[in-house]
Amino acid sequence: MDYRLDEIDRRIIYELMRDARNTSAPTVADAVGVSPGTIRNRIAQLEEHDIIRGYTAQVDFEQAEGHLTNLYVCNAPVSERKTLAREAGVIPGVINVRELMTGRRNLHIVAVGADTESLRRITRALSKLGIEIEDETLVEAEVGYPYGPFGPDEDRPASEATDFISLAGDANVVDVTVQADAPIVDQSLEEAVQSDVLDEDSLVIAIERDDQVLTPHGTTVIRRDDIVTVLSRKGKTDRVLDAFVAEETAANG
């Protein structure tokens, strides 16, 4: 996997799973303390890396037109499972195909039919593909829920980094969102080091600002709501965070 999720990405996924239709970039931005442009940029990256694969509607077909929804629990040869899953997906009425990493019952197929005869037609079509149907049952209801661990944590302090990675030795890499009243705001990186706001052992290696990622230089000025990636050579995480969070928050942390 060449894309590493941080806390902002996880929260975006949670909110989109919770209610994609009514979730806007400004709403998520306000919840996580970054700009709407940053949220839009992150969503585009998640889509580009195939982490977010699409947006679908949950439909109650019984309410819609009195149609029946059926779950087929099937067996497919492991070597042919992916091919058979793809072929099953083009049968009229099939709305979901799930491949499981098991020897048997490794293909779950959900289909919708106007009546029992329509479902029997789908059953015959699956059998003709060489898929063995081990069990089938009518689905009464299906409800989706967002993935809880990606959701908000009310106990998480505002000064906490959005991501943290330990490296060899004492070094670590930390991502942090710059707060409005942080000591480093409106200072260049050179000025921050000279004024001892930023530790000399810390190196800013990337800055995400709105819809773009900046390569920092000594003259780069840090702005509020920037998402800053910092390498701390000696692992002084608290010292790093002090530069990017408000003094009152740092003191209470």
RAJOHU-V350424 format. One record per backbone hydrogen bond with DSSP energy under -0.5 kcal/mol. CO is the residue of the C=O (numbers start at 0). NH is the residue of the N-H. Records with the same first field share a line. If there is no record, write none. Layout:
CO = NH  NH
//
This chain:
2 = 4
5 = 9
6 = 10
7 = 11
8 = 12
9 = 13
10 = 14
11 = 15
12 = 16
13 = 17
14 = 18
15 = 19
19 = 22
21 = 23
23 = 27
24 = 28
25 = 29
26 = 30
27 = 31
28 = 32  33
34 = 38
35 = 39
36 = 40
37 = 41
38 = 42
39 = 43
40 = 44
41 = 45
42 = 46
43 = 47
44 = 48
45 = 50  51
46 = 49
50 = 52
56 = 58
58 = 60
59 = 63
60 = 64  66
61 = 65
67 = 112
68 = 138
69 = 71  110
70 = 72  136
71 = 73  108
72 = 133  134
73 = 106
74 = 131
76 = 79  80
77 = 80
79 = 83
80 = 84
81 = 85
82 = 86
83 = 87
84 = 88
86 = 89
87 = 90
90 = 93
92 = 111
95 = 109
97 = 107
99 = 101
105 = 99
106 = 73  108
107 = 97
108 = 71
109 = 94  95
110 = 69
112 = 67
114 = 118
115 = 119
116 = 120
117 = 121
118 = 122
119 = 123
120 = 124
121 = 125
122 = 126
123 = 127
124 = 128
125 = 128  130
126 = 129
129 = 131
130 = 132
131 = 74  133
134 = 72
136 = 70
137 = 139
145 = 147
146 = 149
147 = 150
151 = 153
152 = 155
156 = 159
161 = 6
162 = 174
164 = 172
167 = 170
170 = 166
171 = 231
172 = 164
173 = 229
174 = 161  162
175 = 227
177 = 224
178 = 181
180 = 246
181 = 184
183 = 186
186 = 221
187 = 191
188 = 192
189 = 193
190 = 194
191 = 196  197
192 = 195
198 = 201
200 = 232
202 = 204  230
205 = 228
206 = 208  213
207 = 226
208 = 211
211 = 208  213
213 = 206  215
216 = 219
217 = 189
219 = 188
221 = 185
222 = 225
225 = 177  227
226 = 207
227 = 175  229
228 = 204  205
229 = 173  231
230 = 202  232
231 = 171  234
234 = 236
235 = 239
236 = 240
237 = 241
238 = 242
239 = 242  243
240 = 243  244
241 = 182
242 = 183
243 = 178
244 = 182
245 = 249
246 = 250
247 = 251
248 = 252
//
